[in-house]
Amino acid sequence: MKALITQPGQTAGVQEVPVPTITDDEILVKVVAVAQNPTDWKFVQNVQNHGTICGCDWSGNVVKVGKNVTTYAIGDHAAGFHQGGSYTDRGAFAEYVKVEPDLAWKVPPGTLSHEEAAAMGCALWTAVQALFHPTRLGLVEPPKKASGNEWIFIYGGSSSVGLYAVQLAHLAGYKVVSVASPKNHELVKSLGASAVFDYKDPDVISKIKQVTGDSIHVAFDTIAILESQSLTIKTFAPGPGKIIVIQAPQEEAQKLNPEVKIGHTLIYTALGKELKLGNGIPASPEDRAHMAQFLRKVPGLVSSGAIKPNPIKLWEGGLAAIPAGLLYMKEGKVTGEKLVYRV
């Protein structure tokens, strides 16, 4: 099969590699579309596991089913998430992917295109883990609902992760206040945010406190640089609170309010495998189990329209065009939409 392979020199290129061999407990999927995430270019540039398959988000049709698998049949539309840039036989930017069936979700017929389904991988999973996992924010998880009187602040409501976080928090019964570029305010509101402000507005913190009655005690920072963490922590009401971030917690931000804990979430832990990053991160059966149970809800949420895929931008050229798309994203040109490719 053809796959986009990480190569020396901080690059990636299409090569011929073997089609993955599945176990009795896996399925093999013929990939139709893939979606791009910031982690994809960061793995190519910074991690550089040469010879591994790039890419995380995929959607396709099942072509082979392990003999122990009862939940999928040949021809089913499946979508999922991989740790791209880490394995020679497992990665999204390829003509075939293999996956454990409980770490994929079955796309209901007549609902989403392959491009839309591919966009519901890394970003959606990250939002789920950050908001609902008991060791992250631990919010009330759908179909249960919160009281309707509790606010959550989501920094970066128009980012890929933010768009899903807004939908999920709203679905769970929370009032959502967010910040985003003004051109994306209506999009973020349409997905459930009660109020959206410009993060560059010098009065943004006072506006957030005013609209929420100075009641913020939980927040999710989907950008997670020092500036965003600092702004987020300043929106909090007096008393204890918690922020979840998707990059390293910043000590300078933490010092602004010691009562508010800044915690980190890393979606790769939901895959249940030891992570070969830094000094290594052990496998987390708990994170995997939490995600697997939520994925069983996703087909129903899609069918009902409760969760909508991010707006997509189809980038022509297939696998060979992905390096150009990675550069486009690295240059900061992607906002309010998801880059997708047909394989």
N, C-alpha and C positions, 0 to 999 in steps of 0.2 A: 504494500500500500504506500501511498504518498503521505508524508507527514512533515510538519515544520519542526526542524531539529535545531537545538541550541549548538552553536559552533564557536570556536575560538575567535577572539577579536570582538567580543560583545555583539555578535550577530546571530542570525538564525536564517536557515534556508531550507527549501523543500528537498527532501531525500526519499529514496525508496527504503523502507524498512519492513520487517515481517509483520503480518497481521497478528494482533495479540491472540494468544492461546488462552481459552477460558477454562476455569475449573467447573466442577459439577454444580457449584453454588453461584455462578456468575452468568451474565448475559453478554452477548456481543451485539453491538449496535452499529449499523451503517450510518455514518454521520451525514446529515444534510446541511446543517447550518451551525456556525459557532459564533460566539460573542467574545468581545475583547474587554479586558480589565487592566487597570494600572499595574497589578501584580505581574502581568505578562511581560511588559517591557522591563520591569525591575528585575525579574528573574534572568532575562537574557543579558542585561547589562551588569548586574551586581552579583548574582548568585553563580551564574555561569557553570551549570552542570552540563558540560559538553557531551553531546550524544543523546540527550534526553528530549522527549517530545514536549513541545510548548503547549500552553493553552489550558484553560480551566472549564469554560462553559460550552456545552454541546447539546444538540438535539438531533434525533435521527429515528430510524426504524429498526426494531429488533430483527436480527437475521439468524441468531443462534441462541439456544436456551440450554443451560446446564440441566442435567437430569434431575437435580434436587429442587429446581426452581418451579414454583407453581403459580406465581403471581404475574408472569408475563408469557405471552405467546408470540410466535414469529409474526411480524407485521405491525406489532404495537408501536405507537408513537411514544418514545421515552425521551426524557431530558435529565440532565444532571450536571455535576461539578467534579472536577479533578484537581489535583495539585500539579499543575503544569510545570515543566522544567525540572522534574525530580526523578522521572522514571523513563526507562527505554521502551516500556511496553504499555504505558498508561499516560494519556494526555489528550486534550480535546482537539488540538489542531492537527487532525489526522482523518483519514478516510474511514477508520473503524476505531471504536473504543470498547473496552470491556469494563464492567462495573458490577458490584454487588447489587442485587435488585432493590434492596431497601434503601440504598443511597442514590436512587433515581426516582423520578415520579412519572406516572403514566399520564400523558396529555389527553384529556377527553376529546373524542372525535368531534370535529366541527367547531372547536373553540379557538385555538391558536395556530398560527403558522409555525414552521420550524424556526424561522428567524425570531419570532416573538418568544417562543419557548426557550430558545437558547439564551435569551436575555434575562431569564429568571433563574440564574445560577448563583454565582459568587455573591452578587449584590443582595439578592433576596435572602440567601442563606445567612449572610453576615448580619442583616437586619434582624432576622429571626433569633439568631444566637444572642445578639447584643440586648435585645429587648426582653426576651422571655426566658432565657436560661437562668435557672435559680442562682447560679454564681455570678451572673452579670447583673442586669437591672432587676431581673426577676419579676417583671410586670405580669399582670393577669393575662393569660394566654387564650386567644379565641379557641372555641366558640364562647368561652366565658367572657364576661364584660366587667370592666371597672365601674365605679359609681357614676361616672360621667362628670365629676366635679374636680378631677385631678389633672393638672397640667403637666406636660412633658415638653422640654425644649430639645429640638433637633437642629443641630448646626449643620448647614449644608443640605437643605431640603431638596435641592435640585440635582444633587449628585446621584449617581446610580444607586448607591446604598440608601441615600436619603429619601429618594422617591418611594422606595419600598418601606422604609421605616415610617414615613408619614402615613402610608396606607394601613400598615399593620397596627400602629398605635391607635389610629382612628377606629379601626375595626375592633380593637380591644376596649373601646369605650373611653379613651383618654382624650382630653383637649390638647391639641398640638399647636405650639408656636414654633416658628422656624425663621431662619435667615437664609437668604439666597440672593442672587443677582436679580435686579428688578425685572428683567425680561422674562424671568421664570416664575414670578410671583403667582400669576394666574394658574399656571400648571400645578404648582405645589398646593394652592388652595383647592383646585379641582379634585385633588386626591385625598382631601380631608383635613388640611390644616385650617385652623380657625383664624390664625393671623400669621402673616409673613412680612418680615422687614428686611431692609438692605443692610447687610453686615458692615458696609462702609459708612453708614449713617453715624455721625458722632453722637447722636442721641439714642442709638439703638438699644442700649441697656436699659435706660429709663423707660423707653417705650414698651419693652418686653415686661418689665416689672409692673407697669401701669395696666397693660391688658390682662395680665395674669393675676392681678391683685397681690403681687410680690409673693407668689406661692410656689415657685419652682424648687423642687427637691430631687428631681431625677432629670437626667439629660443624656443625649447620645450625640457625640461629636463625630460626624462621618468624614471630616477632613483631618482633624487631629494633629495639626501643627501647633507650635507654641501660641501663635496669635489666636487661633480658634479655641484652644483649650482655655486661654486666659479670658477671652470674651465669655465663654460658656460659664466658667466658674463665677464670674461677676454677676450673672443673671440670677444666682441662687438667693433664695430667701434665708433669713437667719435660721440657724440650726443645722443638723446633720443632713447630708445629701450624698448622691452618688452620680458620677459621670462615667460612662463607658466610651472608650476611644479605640480606634482601629489601628493607630500607630503608637509608638512609645509614649507613655505618660510623661509630661514635662514637669520637672521639679519646680521650675520657676512659677508655673501656673499653680501647682499644688500649694505653694507658699502663700498664695493670695487668700486662701481660705482653708485652713487645716481641718475644718469640720466636714468638708466635702471630699470624699474619697474619689480619686481618679483611677479607674480600673481599665485593664486592657482586654480586648477580645481578639482572637485569631481564628478565622473560620476553618483553617486547615485542620484544626483539632477535631472538627466534626467528622472527618474521614476515618478516624479511629486507627490511624497508623502513626508510628514513631516518625517525627519530623526531623529531617536532616538539615536543620537550620541552626547556625551558630554552634553552640555546644550540644545541640540536640534537644528535642522536646519529646518526652515520653508520650505514648499513645494514651488517649483519653476515652475509655469506654463510655463514660458518662456523657461526654459531649456528642459522641456518635449516636448513642441511644436517644438523646433529646432530639437531634436533628431527624433521625429516622422516623420517630413518631410524628414529628410535625409534617414531614414530607407526605405522610398518608393523608393529611388534610388538604394538601395543595390542589389536587384535582377538583375537589368540591368547591374550594374558594375561587378557582378559575372558572368553573362552570357557572357559578352564581354571579360572577362579575365583581366579587368582593376584592379581588386582587387583579390589577391590570399590569401588563408588562410595560417596562420603560419604553418611551418613544425610541424607535430604532432608525439608524442610518445605515442603509445597505452599501457596503464598500465593495465595488466590483473587482473581480480578478481572482477570487478564490484564495487558496492557501498561499500562493506566490505573492499575493498583494498584502498579506498581513504585516510584513516588516515596515512597509510604508505607513500603514495604519498605526503601528506601535509608535513610530516617530511622531505622527500627527498628535497622538494622545500625550506623549512625553512633552511636547511643546505647549501643552495646555489648551488645545483647541477643541476639546470635547466638553460640552456642557449641555445638560438637560436631555441627552440622548445616548443611545448605546450603539457602538459600532458593531455590525454583524457582517458575516461573510457566508456565502453559499459554497459548500465544499463539493 
